[in-house]
Amino acid sequence: MQEFAAWLQATPLSVAIQSTLWLTPVLQSIHIVMIGIVFVSMLIIALRVLGVMGTDEPLAVIWRRFSPWFWGALGTMAGTGIVLSISEPIRQVSALSFWIKMTLLAIGISTALYFGRSVAAASADAQVGTFDGRARFAAAATILVWLTIIFMGRSIAYDVEVWGTWHLG
C-alpha cells in the first residue's frame, strides 16, 4: 500500500494538485461543508426515529425531504475526498484515523441505506410512527458514527500526534 501511495503521489495529477496553491483549501472547504450537510441530514432523520423531532410527520416524508441532500452531499464529499487523497496519498494511507474514517463511512452509508429501505418504507403508511428498539438503536448509533467520522477526518492531519506512527504491511 505504501508503494502504491508513493507512486500515486509522484504522478503528474498528484503533483498538479499539490502545486496549485488554492486548490487544496477550496477542496477542503467544500468537503467540510458537505460533511455538514450529510451529518445534519442524517441527524434529522435519526432524531425523527428517536421521536425527538418531526413526530407530526411520517418518517417517509422526512426521508424524502432530506435524503436527496444526504446523497448529493455524500457524492460531492466522496469526489473531493478522492482528489484530496490523490494529493497526499502517503499521509492518508499512513494515518490510522483515515482507515477508521473509511470503515465508519461504510457503516454510515449502510445505515443510511437501512433507513431508506426498511425503516422509511415500513412507516410510509403510518401518519405518526413509533419505532422499535432496533430502529432507535440504529438511529442513535448513526449519530455517533457520523460524529466519529467528522472527528476522524479532522484528526488525519494530526494522526501522528494522536495515534503514534504505524504502517500498513
C-alpha positions in Angstrom: 0.0 0.0 0.0 2.9 2.4 0.8 4.4 1.7 -2.6 1.2 2.5 -4.4 0.8 5.7 -2.3 4.4 6.7 -3.2 3.8 6.1 -6.9 0.5 8.0 -6.8 2.0 11.0 -5.0 4.6 11.2 -7.8 2.1 11.2 -10.7 1.5 14.4 -12.7 -2.1 14.6 -11.4 -1.0 14.5 -7.7 1.9 16.9 -8.3 -0.5 19.3 -10.1 -3.0 19.2 -7.2 -0.1 19.7 -4.7 1.3 22.7 -6.6 -1.9 24.5 -7.2 -2.0 26.6 -4.0 -5.7 27.5 -4.0 -7.0 24.0 -4.9 -6.5 22.1 -1.6 -8.1 24.8 0.6 -11.1 25.0 -1.8 -11.5 21.3 -1.9 -11.2 21.0 1.9 -13.8 23.7 2.4 -16.2 22.0 0.0 -15.5 18.7 1.7 -16.2 20.1 5.2 -19.5 21.8 4.0 -20.6 18.5 2.5 -19.9 16.6 5.7 -22.0 19.2 7.5 -24.9 18.6 5.1 -24.5 14.8 5.3 -24.4 15.0 9.1 -27.4 17.3 9.5 -29.5 15.3 7.0 -28.8 12.0 8.9 -29.2 13.8 12.3 -32.7 15.0 11.4 -33.7 11.5 10.2 -32.2 9.9 13.2 -33.9 12.3 15.6 -37.3 11.6 13.9 -36.7 7.8 14.5 -35.8 8.6 18.1 -39.1 10.6 18.5 -37.2 13.8 19.3 -38.4 16.0 16.4 -40.7 15.9 13.4 -43.1 13.4 15.1 -46.1 15.0 13.4 -44.8 13.7 10.0 -44.2 10.1 8.9 -40.5 9.2 8.5 -41.1 8.6 4.8 -41.9 12.3 4.3 -38.8 13.4 6.3 -36.7 10.8 4.4 -37.9 12.1 1.0 -37.1 15.7 2.1 -33.6 15.1 3.4 -32.2 12.0 1.6 -31.5 13.9 -1.7 -29.4 16.4 0.3 -27.7 13.4 2.0 -26.9 11.5 -1.2 -25.9 14.6 -3.2 -23.6 15.9 -0.4 -22.2 12.4 0.1 -21.3 12.2 -3.6 -19.7 15.6 -3.6 -17.9 14.7 -0.4 -16.6 11.5 -2.0 -15.4 13.3 -5.0 -13.5 16.0 -3.1 -12.1 13.3 -0.7 -10.7 11.3 -3.6 -9.0 14.4 -5.0 -7.6 15.3 -1.6 -6.4 11.7 -1.1 -4.7 11.8 -4.5 -2.9 15.0 -3.4 -1.4 13.4 -0.3 -1.8 9.6 -0.6 1.2 8.7 1.7 -0.3 10.7 4.6 -3.7 9.2 4.0 -2.6 5.5 3.9 -0.3 6.0 6.9 -3.0 7.5 9.1 -4.9 5.2 11.3 -7.7 7.8 11.6 -8.1 7.7 7.8 -8.8 3.9 7.9 -11.1 4.3 10.9 -12.9 7.0 9.0 -13.3 4.9 5.9 -14.6 1.9 7.9 -17.1 4.1 9.7 -18.1 5.7 6.4 -19.1 2.3 5.1 -21.1 1.7 8.2 -22.7 5.2 7.9 -23.7 4.6 4.3 -25.1 1.2 5.2 -27.1 2.7 8.0 -28.5 5.3 5.6 -29.5 2.5 3.2 -31.1 0.8 6.2 -33.2 3.9 7.0 -34.1 4.4 3.3 -35.1 0.9 2.6 -36.6 -0.6 5.7 -37.4 2.0 8.3 -38.8 4.6 6.0 -40.6 2.1 3.9 -42.2 0.5 7.0 -43.5 3.8 8.2 -44.8 5.0 4.8 -48.4 4.3 5.7 -48.2 5.4 9.3 -49.1 9.1 9.9 -47.1 9.2 13.1 -44.9 6.1 13.5 -43.1 4.9 16.6 -40.1 2.7 16.2 -38.9 -0.4 17.9 -35.7 -0.7 19.9 -33.6 -1.8 17.0 -34.5 1.2 14.9 -34.0 3.5 17.8 -30.6 2.0 18.5 -29.7 2.3 14.8 -30.7 6.0 14.9 -28.6 6.7 18.0 -25.6 4.7 16.5 -26.0 6.7 13.3 -25.5 10.0 15.1 -22.4 8.6 16.9 -21.0 7.1 13.7 -21.2 10.4 11.8 -19.8 12.4 14.7 -16.9 10.0 14.8 -16.4 10.2 11.0 -16.1 14.0 11.4 -13.6 13.6 14.3 -11.5 11.0 12.4 -11.5 13.1 9.3 -10.2 16.1 11.2 -7.6 14.1 13.1 -5.9 12.8 9.9 -3.9 16.0 9.9 -2.7 15.3 13.4 -2.6 11.5 13.2 1.0 11.0 14.4 0.3 13.1 17.5 -3.0 11.3 18.2 -2.3 7.7 17.3 1.5 7.4 17.0 3.3 6.1 14.0 2.1 2.9 12.3 2.3 1.4 8.9 0.1 -0.9 6.8 2.0 -4.0 5.9 
